[in-house]
Amino acid sequence: MYAVQISTGLFMGLAASLHCMGMCGPLNILINGNQNINSQYIIFTSIYHIGRILMYILIGLLFGFFSSFLNLQYIQNFASFLAAFVILIYLTTSMSKKMEHWVSQTFIYSKVQQLLSTFITQNTYKGKLFSGMLNGLLPCGLVYLAATTAALSSTVIQGVTFMFSFGLGTLPALVILPMFVGSLQLKKYSYFKYVSSALLIIVCIIFVIRGLNLSGIVMQWFGSEKAVCH
């Protein structure tokens, strides 16, 4: 039932994590990197990412709740095309960078940054949890894009499902990065943005397929392929 939200959320999350390899990567390394991989490291890292995903879930809850008042279930095709259009705008313009700059100048961001600087150095469960949650509020164009997509869902559950999947999609790169902090070269980070853009194009295609009501045809095609194999 929520295949579109899960698939697009995972792809967009993975795209965001690759984007963050060059942007938020140093912050992630500061919090979790340069440590011996032991039981404490695993626990602290897990708590940090749980806090981050929890914040994404809260964002999905907020925007999903907002979308439920718009009765978007009656215009799901249009909403899918609109989501694809927003992704294209993100890929082809500098709008997200301007928004990130604007947010970074606000009072709320300064408070978030102040709180993050307090918790980021605390090697406690509370410090890691709140560091993760506050990290989810830092200016990031792809988080804004994900929140916009969640706002185009038709129910609260769909919005939460999408943002939860988005959070899970960010895990592979952001968990692996600190483990190879010594061997990664900063100049190689530029290649990740191309992979990130390719993943967002896939998300865009999924939304277009949904908007054209072709998802059922695609699933039947894959089903028929499996039938042939058997």
Buried (B, 14 or more C-beta within 10 A) or exposed (E): EBEBBBBBBBBBBBBBBBBBBBBBBBBBBEBBBEBEEEEEBEEBBBBBBBBBBBBBBBBBBBBBBBBBEBEBEEBBEEBBBBBBEBBEEBBEEEEBEEBBEEBEEEEEBEEBBEBBEEBBEEEEEEBBBBBBBBBBBBBBBBBBBBBBBBBBBBBBBBBBBBBBBBBBBBBBBBBEBBBEBEEBEEEEBEEBBEBBBEBBBBBBBBBBBBBEEEBEEEEEEEEEEEEEEE
